[in-house]
Amino acid sequence: SGALGVQSTRSAFTAEGEEAFLPSSTTRGTALFAFQEVARGPLTWQFGARVEETRLAAERARARRDRELSGSAGVVWKWSEAWSLAASVSRLEL
């Protein structure tokens, strides 16, 4: 079994008042992700991936764009009804 998905976000920021030192900005993000799980006997293999792009545009500043790629893999060994052992590795970009 598995899942595929898309996530989209947009946020606007404005500082107001005499102490407002930060410029107004808009942040937009788009992400694609996938998760897959495969059961074979007592082992269940799990895989996940996500690619995300974030764009930040601020007044009086150059726009910025970042792309992040994250992934993971793991296995769960269920050796009895009450006990299981899991191991996983992941890579994450911020």
Secondary structure, DSSP 8 states (H G I E B T S, - for coil): -EEEEEEEEEEEE---STT--S--EEEEEEEEEEEEEEEETTEEEEEEEEEEEEEEEETTS--EEEEEEEEEEEEEEE-SSS-EEEEEEEE---
